[in-house]
């Protein structure tokens, strides 16, 4: 469960509590507005390290990653394997990114 900023939390616990919230918040934020020129790091599952790997390969923007997702026919196994094999994403990162792009496509295409 996410904790409000107004609630005092011991520093040692705040990071672990918020870590579990980030994918949901990031997904909500991504889905709440047009994709536009959002960076790939705005996608759930894509943090700074994975985002840098994507950027170095030419996938700087979220729409670049979406393009690859569509080129792979929105196939979960193929897209997740691409992220894992090419960019060393872990299972959770690949799954979060796939789920967000799938939901975005369902809502906007």
Backbone torsions as a table, in degrees:
resi	resn	phi	psi	omega
1	UNK	NA	136.3	178.2
2	UNK	-76.4	147.0	-178.5
3	UNK	-111.9	136.3	179.7
4	UNK	-62.7	150.9	179.5
5	UNK	-65.1	-22.0	-178.8
6	UNK	-81.2	-11.4	179.7
7	UNK	-89.5	129.5	179.7
8	UNK	-78.4	130.4	179.0
9	UNK	-129.4	142.3	175.6
10	UNK	-60.2	137.4	-178.0
11	UNK	-52.6	-36.6	-177.7
12	UNK	-67.9	-27.0	-178.7
13	UNK	-92.8	-25.2	-172.9
14	UNK	-62.3	-41.1	-179.5
15	UNK	-64.8	-42.9	-178.1
16	UNK	-68.8	-34.9	177.7
17	UNK	-68.4	-43.9	-177.4
18	UNK	-73.4	-27.1	-179.1
19	UNK	-56.8	-41.4	-179.8
20	UNK	-71.7	-19.0	-177.7
21	UNK	-87.0	-28.2	-172.1
22	UNK	-53.6	-48.3	-178.8
23	UNK	-58.7	-39.9	-179.5
24	UNK	-66.9	-43.9	179.6
25	UNK	-67.0	-42.2	-179.6
26	UNK	-64.8	-40.0	178.0
27	UNK	-64.7	-45.7	179.2
28	UNK	-60.5	-45.7	-180.0
29	UNK	-62.8	-42.3	-178.5
30	UNK	-65.3	-42.3	-176.6
31	UNK	-75.7	-18.5	-171.7
32	UNK	-79.9	-9.6	-178.8
33	UNK	-146.6	164.9	179.8
34	UNK	-58.0	152.2	-177.8
35	UNK	-65.0	-42.6	177.6
36	UNK	48.8	-131.9	-179.0
37	UNK	-104.3	29.4	179.7
38	UNK	-58.7	143.9	176.2
39	UNK	-71.2	157.5	177.9
40	UNK	-59.1	-29.8	179.5
41	UNK	-69.1	-7.7	175.0
42	UNK	-79.4	-13.1	177.7
43	UNK	-76.1	136.5	174.3
44	UNK	-57.0	139.3	-179.8
45	UNK	90.5	-14.2	-178.7
46	UNK	-106.8	103.7	177.8
47	UNK	-95.4	-165.4	-176.7
48	UNK	-64.7	-44.7	-176.9
49	UNK	-67.2	-50.4	179.0
50	UNK	-65.2	-37.0	177.2
51	UNK	-61.8	-38.3	178.0
52	UNK	-66.8	-40.8	177.4
53	UNK	-62.4	-42.6	177.9
54	UNK	-63.6	-45.6	-179.0
55	UNK	-58.7	-43.5	-180.0
56	UNK	-62.3	-25.9	179.4
57	UNK	-94.3	4.9	177.3
58	UNK	95.8	9.0	179.7
59	UNK	-106.3	63.4	-175.6
60	UNK	-75.5	-38.4	-174.5
61	UNK	-103.4	156.2	178.4
62	UNK	-60.4	-35.5	-179.6
63	UNK	-68.7	-23.5	173.5
64	UNK	-66.7	-43.9	178.5
65	UNK	-66.8	-40.1	176.1
66	UNK	-59.1	-41.9	178.6
67	UNK	-58.8	-43.1	177.7
68	UNK	-65.3	-41.6	177.0
69	UNK	-55.9	-44.9	179.7
70	UNK	-70.8	-37.4	177.8
71	UNK	-63.8	-27.6	177.0
72	UNK	-90.4	18.2	175.9
73	UNK	58.2	32.3	179.4
74	UNK	57.4	23.3	-178.6
75	UNK	-78.6	120.9	-175.8
76	UNK	-59.7	-49.8	-176.4
77	UNK	-62.8	-44.3	-178.1
78	UNK	-68.1	-42.4	-179.3
79	UNK	-66.6	-46.8	179.8
80	UNK	-63.3	-40.5	178.0
81	UNK	-63.1	-39.5	177.9
82	UNK	-59.6	-47.7	179.4
83	UNK	-64.2	-42.2	-178.1
84	UNK	-70.2	-48.3	-175.0
85	UNK	-73.6	-38.5	-174.8
86	UNK	-85.9	-37.3	-171.8
87	UNK	-120.3	4.8	178.0
88	UNK	63.4	33.0	173.9
89	UNK	-70.2	149.8	174.5
90	UNK	-87.9	176.0	-175.9
91	UNK	-59.7	-43.1	-179.2
92	UNK	-65.4	-44.5	179.5
93	UNK	-60.4	-47.8	-179.4
94	UNK	-62.4	-41.1	-179.8
95	UNK	-66.3	-42.6	179.1
96	UNK	-63.7	-42.8	179.9
97	UNK	-65.4	-46.6	178.5
98	UNK	-57.7	-49.5	-176.3
99	UNK	-60.0	-40.2	179.4
100	UNK	-66.8	-47.1	-179.3
101	UNK	-65.3	-36.4	177.7
102	UNK	-63.6	-46.7	179.6
103	UNK	-63.9	-40.7	178.9
104	UNK	-61.2	-45.1	179.5
105	UNK	-63.7	-41.8	178.8
106	UNK	-60.9	-35.1	-177.4
107	UNK	-84.2	-28.3	-169.9
108	UNK	-118.9	-12.6	-178.9
109	UNK	-112.4	NA	NA
